[in-house]
Amino acid sequence: MSNLTCPVCKKIAISWWEKVNLSPISQHQCSNCGASLSVPFYSLLFVMLPFALLLLHVAFLSSYHPSLTYGLLPLAFFISLFFIGKAPLIER
């Protein structure tokens, strides 16, 4: 089962871009059965984790490796996109 699949009708419910814009607070209708879909709250924590680690790096280690800080920002962004893609859809 894909992470874009509706948990109710088991068909592709939303596009990847619609899922990227989905949050635990917002909902999206399944294009097939009309069920209200969202992502669980814990998925928001996984998305924020790479940026939290980057902030810790900036706070404590940026004076030792200033150029590494700029290289880690795109890496944190793409890791967050990876976690968004792995979050399951749930029915609300």
Secondary structure, DSSP 8 states (H G I E B T S, - for coil): --TTB-TTT-SB-S-HHHHHT--SS--EE-TTT--EEE--HHHHHHHHHHHHHHHHHHHHHTTT-HHHHHHHHHHHHHHHHHHHHHS--EE-
